[in-house]
Amino acid sequence: MSAGTLSVADLVVSGLIVLGSAFALIGSWGLVRLPSLMERLHGPTKATTLGLGAMLVASVAWFHLVEDVWTTHELLVSVFLFVTAPISANMIAKVHLHRLRQGEPSAGEGPAGTPGPPPGSADWATHEAPHEGTPGDFIGD
């Protein structure tokens, strides 16, 4: 390969790695810093998944553009990640809401107010709307 093609490949791979690292860092920061379990779920399931996906695409691009080899390992890891992350987040959220419905104490109040079970409803897989006057309710802001 010529030096010009190698330079473009380096830029593409470097950009994907930086993008993936930024998403992973933001997702990890959200996992640590957000106050309630329901809010912390978004960090690893959204941002960190996208970050790891970008880094895996960078690996595929590097091997294809520089080494001239197609690899499938990264694609298999990506498929596994994108299939299992939403399913596990859904199960964690349902268990958390079920425990709230059973009256077990929650982790505390988050920016959207204290999460609680829907009043007298058997459909416990959703949160209440934020209460008026809490930060982030967008009603009274």
Number of C-alpha atoms within 10 A of each C-alpha: 9 6 8 9 12 14 12 12 19 17 12 15 22 15 15 21 21 15 18 24 18 16 24 24 16 18 24 17 16 19 20 11 12 16 15 18 16 18 15 18 20 19 22 22 21 18 21 25 21 22 24 20 24 23 24 21 18 24 19 19 21 20 15 14 19 14 10 11 11 12 13 9 11 16 15 12 14 20 11 11 16 16 11 13 15 17 12 13 17 15 11 15 17 16 13 17 23 16 15 17 18 10 11 11 10 15 12 11 12 16 15 18 18 15 20 19 20 17 10 8 9 9 9 17 15 12 12 14 11 17 13 14 13 16 15 14 15 10 11 9 9
